[in-house]
Amino acid sequence: MNSEVEATEKVINAMAYYKRHALHRLKLQAEAVLKLPIEDRRLVIPEIPNQARLIKEYAQVNQKLIDLIIRCGVGMLGDDSAIKAAYEITQLRPPSEHFMTKTKSTLKQIVRDWTKE
């Protein structure tokens, strides 16, 4: 496997893993709240169910957009492209923080660009 395909596969994997990553972070935050003293928990718990629901919804919508971006990239660049080869070999696994940060930055940039239009 050449280095371009390998690097592209890491990006695709991070993008495909976005929703799982978001839900895992949500779970970790919920566990952290449960470790708070009872007085502190009473302050934050009333807001958590609604916020958790919104985070899950947004993660789902974002993942749909990411999946569309990946499919468009694979379809547009043809069978000989690195993205096509990388897409075919991707096996979903937790990505490095570097690639997950790039995925989140890409989503933020898309939102900024679309907001301007």
C-alpha positions as a printed Julia matrix, in Angstrom:
117×3 Matrix{Float64}:
   0.0    0.0    0.0
   1.47   3.37  -0.94
   1.79   6.27   1.49
  -0.95   8.36  -0.17
  -3.5    5.57   0.22
  -2.36   4.96   3.8
  -2.71   8.64   4.75
  -6.08   8.9    3.01
  -7.34   5.81   4.84
  -6.51   7.42   8.19
  -8.54  10.49   7.25
 -11.5    8.42   6.02
 -11.39   6.29   9.17
 -11.47   9.36  11.42
 -14.37  10.83   9.46
 -16.31   7.56   9.52
 -15.68   7.23  13.27
 -16.94  10.74  14.13
 -20.34   9.76  15.56
 -18.92   6.96  17.7
 -16.3    9.37  19.02
 -18.94  11.99  19.89
 -21.12   9.44  21.69
 -18.13   8.05  23.58
 -17.21  11.56  24.77
 -20.82  12.09  25.87
 -20.68   8.85  27.88
 -17.43   9.92  29.56
 -18.98  13.27  30.5
 -22.03  11.55  31.98
 -19.77   9.29  34.03
 -17.85  12.34  35.27
 -21.09  13.99  36.41
 -22.02  10.87  38.38
 -18.72  11.15  40.26
 -19.54  14.68  41.45
 -20.71  15.28  45.01
 -24.51  15.01  45.3
 -24.94  18.77  45.83
 -23.1   19.55  42.6
 -24.96  16.84  40.69
 -28.29  18.41  41.63
 -27.18  21.61  39.88
 -26.31  20.02  36.54
 -28.53  16.95  36.24
 -31.74  18.81  35.24
 -30.02  20.04  32.06
 -28.24  16.84  31.07
 -31.06  14.82  29.4
 -31.95  17.61  26.97
 -28.31  18.41  26.19
 -27.48  14.73  25.69
 -30.41  14.35  23.29
 -29.23  17.37  21.28
 -25.65  16.12  21.15
 -26.84  12.73  19.87
 -29.02  14.39  17.21
 -26.21  16.7   16.06
 -23.72  13.83  15.94
 -26.14  11.88  13.73
 -26.66  14.83  11.36
 -22.93  15.53  11.21
 -22.2   11.87  10.47
 -24.68  11.9    7.6
 -22.88  14.92   6.13
 -19.49  13.26   6.6
 -20.72  10.05   4.95
 -21.99  12.09   2.0
 -18.63  13.86   1.68
 -16.79  10.53   1.69
 -19.14   8.98  -0.89
 -18.88  12.04  -3.14
 -15.1   11.99  -2.93
 -14.97   8.31  -3.81
 -17.4    8.76  -6.69
 -15.89  11.94  -8.13
 -12.25  10.94  -8.22
 -12.68   7.61  -9.96
 -11.44   4.08  -9.54
  -7.72   4.91  -9.77
  -7.73   7.45  -6.93
  -6.16   7.06  -3.51
  -9.51   7.83  -1.89
 -11.18   4.89  -3.66
  -8.43   2.49  -2.6
  -8.43   3.87   0.96
 -12.23   3.66   1.2
 -12.16   0.01   0.19
  -9.6   -0.97   2.85
 -10.95   1.12   5.75
 -11.89  -0.92   8.81
 -13.54   1.28  11.41
 -11.37   1.72  14.5
 -10.64   4.54  16.94
  -8.54   7.15  15.13
  -5.65   9.14  16.51
  -6.58  12.41  18.21
  -4.74  14.21  15.38
  -7.11  12.92  12.71
 -10.21  13.32  14.87
  -9.26  16.96  15.47
  -8.92  17.44  11.72
 -12.37  15.91  11.2
 -13.95  18.29  13.72
 -12.09  21.25  12.18
 -13.4   20.3    8.74
 -16.99  20.25  10.04
 -16.52  23.65  11.7
 -15.07  25.11   8.48
 -18.01  23.8    6.44
 -20.45  25.42   8.88
 -18.54  28.73   8.72
 -18.47  28.64   4.92
 -22.17  27.8    4.61
 -23.11  30.41   7.18
 -21.45  33.12   5.07
 -23.4   32.16   1.94
